[in-house]
Amino acid sequence: MLAFIKRFAPEAPRFIGEVAARVPYEIRLGYGADYRNALKTIRQFEDSSSDFKRAFIFERIKTLVELAFYTVPFYRRFYVERGFSPEQLCSFDDIGKIPVVTKDLLQTVPLEERSAPRRGRVATFTGGSTGEPFKFYSDPRQIGNEWAHIHVIWKKLGYCQKSLLLSVALEPEKPRVFYDALRHSIVLNVHYPRNELIEAFLALPFKRRQVRFFRGYPSAWAEILAYGETSAPDFLIQLRRTLRGSLLASEYPFPHFREVVERTTQCPTISWYGLSERCVLAYEKTEDYLYEPMQSYGYCEALETSDGRVSLVGTAYWNSASPFIRYQIDDIIEPVEIRDGLLRSFRISEGRSGDYLVDKNGQKFSITHLNLSCRESTWEIVRCVQVEQTQPGKVTFWITPRREISIEQAKKAFDFDRLNLDCAFRFVDAPFLSRRGKTPLRITDENVVRGSGK
């Protein structure tokens, strides 16, 4: 039933979406009970002592480990080979004895060997920023749990269930602007040139475009707003009349993107950190870029790696179809607070380990450092910068300018003293997009649709 709803609901007429948006999640078909239970758990967890939280986490992880050991061939073999068994779990402190798994390891194992037969399980793919596909099963129980936690985050900006959302997507077969009834959202189809989709949005009847929140990729949103600032001021005027905030999802909100969004919309933003694997969820509860894990959602740990850095490790409580137990995540973090053995907050130090460049000496450095190699004046002449590397020591910068500029002007916009690279420059009218509509900082043939920039 849930798969049917997800497939056909987006195409439903708008009046159906508006009616559905008023149906409380607590009574919705398929996951209402899970949503109610999750809300209760969130409230209980937030108000509880550290002892309660540790017991809550331990009970769920022990249950999941036992289930995986006896029903999932991969986990039984993996644990036995490493001398681990569920009987070793006697207290919260024993969780550290559970062997850590990685995405690379899981991808070497056939899907059915690392999964268990579960009624209603749904095949899910994630490629992330690297474009490398990874298939697993999702447990339908996760849906209600996820929405309950997400809504707690959104309500920090005043979101309510009937709020009309604005989002972006790359949909070559659909109109420039369309309505998604499943998500009660107006969608800007970034397959088309920016001027065309903005004109289509402004052509909607006023009552039909009274969006309250943007929800989506900060890179794509910032790029559209930067275009509007220079070429479509009426678009920004309309947004400011109704918009209350921007919900920045699915990717790290680089400071420049965030500054563009907040300045042009004159509204606050909030960002959260999560994975398609649904084992970690953290959000900016008290300040920008300080992520506080929701341990009622999944267990989030900080693990020191062999090179002395610290990465995230997550456990998904509610997925018994394809379990993720002490699943190492490629993001490198700076733990800010660990209290009573629980990670309370962290900052992202580096993005996914695949997001790096290689300089002339063969040294790798995080792609996010490029954001620091732009001079302050860069963004006065540039809307977006993307980088492509096909061999070590050489990169191509793909630049979407705000106005006509020369190659020499482009070169002066960057601080190359930090980069041991040979750099070439190319200009495009609009950034390259991923197949999901993101604006990736690093572009490859696998993670972008060539010709998508318009």
N, C-alpha and C positions, 0 to 999 in steps of 0.2 A: 504493500500500500504506500509506504513512504517513497519508494522508488518511483511509483506511478505519479505521485504528487509532484515530486521533484522534476520529473520529465515534462509533464503537461501543464502544471500550474503557471509557469512563466508566460505561456501563450494565452492565458485566460483574459477576458475583457476587463477593463479597468474597474468597473463597478464591482466585480467579484473580488478583486484585490483589495478594494477599499473596505468592503464588507468583512473580508477575512482579517484585515488589519485590526479590526475591532474585537475579534474573537480572542479572549485571553489565552495566553500560551498555556496556562494551567489546565485548560480543558480541551486543548487541541488534540485532534485525532492522531494516535500513534505515539506521541511522546509527552502528552500533558502530565501524566503521573510522574515521569522521570523529571520533568521540569519542576514540579511542585516539591519533589523530594530534594532536588538539588538546591532550590532556594532555602529550604529548611536547613540543609547541611551547611550552606554558606553562612547563614546567620549564626548557627550553633558554633561553627568553627571559628568565626571572627571573634566571638565573645568568650572563647574558652581559654583554659590555661595551657601552658606548654605541655604538661603531662597528657592532657586530653588530646592535643594535636599529635603528639608522638604515638599515642595508642591508636588513634584513628588511622594514621598512615601505616603503622605496622600491621594492623589487622587486614587492611586492604591488600597490602603487598604480599603478605603471607598467603592469603587466599588465592591471589593471582599466581604466585609462584607454584603453589600446589597444583592448581588447575593446569598450568603450562607443563609442569613436569610429567603429569599423568596423561595428558591429552594431546600434546604437541610434540611430534617426533624430534624436531630440531632441538627444542629446549631440553628434553630428557637426555639426548646424546651430548649436547653442549655442557650441561651441568655435570654429568657423570665423568666426562673427559677431564673436567677441571676439579674433580673431587668435591663437588658441592651437592647437597641434597636439602630438601625443604626442612628436614628434621633439625638442621643447624640454626633455624630461625626461632629464637626463643624470646627476643626482645628487640626493641627499635634499634639498638646499637649493632645488632647482627645484620642489618640490611646491607652494610658495607661488605659482607662476605659474598653477596650475590655477584657472580661474574658479570661484567659489563659487556653489552653487545653494541655493534656499530652497524651503520647502514651498509657499509661495504661488505661486512660479514653476512648480513641477512640477504643481500643481493646474490650471494653465491649459492643460496639454498632455494630449491624449488618452492613456489608459493604454498602448495598444499602441505609440505613438510614443516613449514613454520606457522601453520594455521590449524585451527580446530573447526570441526563442523558445527555451525551455529545457525539457528533459524533466523532468516532475514538478513544475514550478513550481506554487505554490499562491497563489490570490488572498487577500489580507490587507487588513483594514480597520483603521484607527486613527482615533480621534476626539480622544483625549486629554481634557484637562479642559474644553476649549472646546466639545466636542460636534461639531466640524466634521469630517465624514468625509473620509478620505483613503485611496484605494485604490492598492495596488501588489502586485507579485508577490514571494513569498519563494522563495529557492532552498533545496531540501531539504538541501543541504550545510551550511546554517547550524545545523540542529538539533543535531547532535553537537557542533559547536563551542560552541554556546550552553550546553548542559548541562555540558560539561567545565568551562567557566569559572564557571558558577553554582555548581557543586559545590565548587570551590575556595573560594568565598566562604562557603558554608554550613558547610563543615568547620571554619571558624574558631570556630564555636560547638559543635563536636563532632558535627555531623550525619553520619549514615551512611545508606547507601542504603535499608535496611529500616526506617528510622525512620517511624513513623506520624505524618502531618501533620494539623493542624487548619487549616481555612480558612473563608472566608465567601464567599457568592455570593447573588445575587438571582435566584431561580428560581421564579416563580409556579406552575409546573406540578408542582413536586417537593415531597417531604415537608419537614417542619421540619428534620430532620437526615438526611443520606444519605451514602453512601459513594461516593467517586470512585475507581474501580479504576485509571484511567490514572495518577493522581497519588498513589495510596495515601494518600488523605486523607479524614478525616471533615469534612463540610461543614455549617456552620451557615447555614441558609437565612434570610437577613435580610429576606425578604419577610414573615415572620411576626413578631408581637410578641416582644420579648426574653424575657419570662417563659416563653412557650411553647417557644421553641427551646432555652432553658436546661433546662427540665423534660424535653424530649425527649432532650437530651444526657445528662442524669443518669439517665434511664431505661434507657440502654444498659447491657448487662452490663459489669461493671468491666473485664474483659479487652479489651472492644471499644472502650473509650474511653481507653486508655492512650496518649494522644498525647504525642509527644516534642517537637515543635516546632510553633508557629503559623507559617503562611506566608500573607501577604496584606497588605491595606491597613492601615496604622497607624491611620488615622482610624476605620475601622469596628471594628477590634479594641479600640482604646481606649474607644470608646463602649460596646461590649458589656461590657468589664471595669468601666467606671465604673458601669454599671447593676448588675452583679453585686456590686460593693462595697457598694452601699446596699440592694439588694433580694434578692440571691441569694448569700449568703456561702458556702453549700455548694458552689457552682460553683467559686469560687476555691480552696477547700480541696482539691477534687478535682484541679484543674489543677496545683496546687503539688506534688502527690504524684508526678507523672510528667513535667511540662513541663520542658524543659532550656533553652529559649530561644525568642525570637520573631524571625522572618526578615521584616523590614519591606520590602515590595515595592511598586513601581508609583507611589508618590507620596512627596513630601517628608515626613519624620517630624517634624512640628512638636514643639518641646521639650515642650509640654504633653502631647501624645499619648504621647510616649515616656516621660515621667515616670509617667503613669498605667499604662502597660504594665509598666514595670519594677517599680514599687512594688507593684502588685496581684499580679503573677505571681511576684515575687521572683526573676526570671531575667534574664539579659542579653539585649540586642537587637543586631542588626546591620542596617544599611541599605545598599542599593546603588542606583546610578543607571544607568538604562538606557532604551532606546527600543524601541518596536515595530519601528522600522526597522532595529534591530540594528547600528547603526554605532558606538555608544559603550557601554562598560560600565565603571563605576568603583565602588569600594566603600570602606568605612571600614576600611582595613587596620590603621591604628595608633591612630586616635582618632575619636570621634564627630564627624560633620559635616565631616570632612576626607576628601574622595573622591580616591582614587588610581586613575587610569585603567589598565585592563588593555590595553596597546597590542598584545598578542598577539591580542586579540579584534577590534579595529578601531582605526583611527588617530584619535586624539582631539587636537584642537588648540584653542588659545585665540586668538580673533581679535578685534582691536579694531574696534568699529563706528564709524560716522560721528559718533555723539554722544559718543564717548570711552569708552563702556562696553566690556566684554569679554564675548563670547558663545562658546559652544562650537561647534566645527565637527567633524563626524565623517565617516569613510569606512568603509563596510562592505566588508571584504575578500572575503566569500564570497557576495555576491549579484550574480550576473551577469544575473539575470532582470529585476529593476528596480534598476539600480545607484544607489547613493547615494554620490556622490564629492564630497568637500568640501561636505557638506550642513550648512548653517547651522541651528543649533538655537536656539530662542527663549529658553532659559534664560540669564540673565545671571550670570556667575561672577566670583569673585575668584581669579586664579591665585596659588597659594601658592608653588609651586616650578616653575621651568622650568630644566632643566639639559641642556646639550649639544643645545639645540634641541628637546627633548622636554618636553611638559607632564607633570610628575610628580604634582602634586596641586592641588586647587582646592576652593573652597567655593562653595555656591550663594548668590548675592546676591539674586536675584529669580527668581520662578517664570516660567512661560510668559508671553509678552508680552500674551496675551489676558486674563490674570488681573489686572485692575486695576479701580479705581473712579475716577470723575470727580467732583471736588468742585465747590463753587459757583462757583469761578473758572475752571472748565474744566481744572484741572490734574489729570493722572493720577497715581495712586500705587498701588504694588503692593498687591494684595490680602493678601499675606503680612504687611503692616504692621499689619493688624487684630489679628494675634496679639499684637502688642506694645502694643495699645491696651486690653488687658484688665488690670485691676489684679490683684495677686497673690491677693486674696481672691475674685476672680471664680469660680475653679474650685471654691470651697467650696460654691457654691450652683448652679453651672451644669455640666451634663454636656457640652453641645455648643453652639456658636454658629455659625450660618450667616448669610450676608448676601445680599440680593437688591437689585439696582439696576435700575430701569426708566427712570430719567431722571437727568441730571447733577444732583449736589448733594443727592440724596435717596436714602436706603437704608432697607431694612427688615431688622432683625435678627430672625432666627428662632431662638428660644432653647428648648433642651431643659433644663428645670430639674431639679436633684437633688431638690428638694422644692418645695412650693407657695410662690411668691414673688409680690410685687406688681410692677407696672410701675416704680414708684419704686425698688424694690430693684434691679431689673435695670439701670436707668439708672446707679445708683451703682457698678455693677460694671465700668464702662468709663471709660477716660480720654479724654473727648471734647475735651480741650484740643488734641489733635493732629489732630482731624478737623474740617474745615470742611464739615460735612454736616448736613442735617436728618435726624434718625433716628426711625424708628418701631419698635415692638417687637411681636412676636407670639410666643405660646407654642405649642409642639407637644409631644406625648408622646414622640416620638422623631425623630431627624433625617431629612431628606429624603435619599434615596439615588440614586446614579447607576444606569444600567442594568446596570452591572457589579458593583454592590454597594458602591461607594466612598461616603464621606461628604464631598462636596465643600464647601470653605469658601465659595465663591461658588456660588449656585444660579441657574439659568436654566431656562426651559421646555425648552431643548434638552438640558441635561445632567443633569436629574433626572427621576425618575418621580413625578409628583404623587400624593400619597396613599400613597407608599411608607413614610413615617414612621409607625410604629405604637406 
